[in-house]
């Protein structure tokens, strides 16, 4: 199997193709602002916080994948969960965040499917000697981890429809 096909299948399994578990695109679509900003016991992260975090890291890697420069980071990872999610249960804000995430992930999925073996076997950067294949596999695991958190949150908040999402 070609490397780009393999990585594309992995990416799509966590993002937009239901198989063993519901993918991110499915589990966030149709949520309203209240559901997206809801926090278990008012603590920890909301679905929106998690999507902001995933947007931050996926966008950063997408830019690098496209050959764009990204600034060196000197931040606490906790800030990647912040942002608009502090403002409240606003439907319009959630729809913008959801749309931005989906647009980003759709572009990333397309570029991975079109990537050459040479690109996927090359180092991410001069400072990061990991190959793109290795980095994308880790990204997929990261995305799947947070998808599980979102499902858990939605179930805890009784905002999960197993018939609709295909996972009990």
Secondary structure, DSSP 8 states (H G I E B T S, - for coil): --HHHHHHHHHHHHHT--SSS--HHHHHTT--HHHHH--GGG-S--HHHHHHHHHHHHHHHHHHHTT---------GGGGG-SGGGS---HHHHHHHHHHHHHHHHHHHHHHHH--HHHHHSBS-SS--SBHHHHHHHHHHHHHHHHHHHHHHHHHTT---HHHHS--
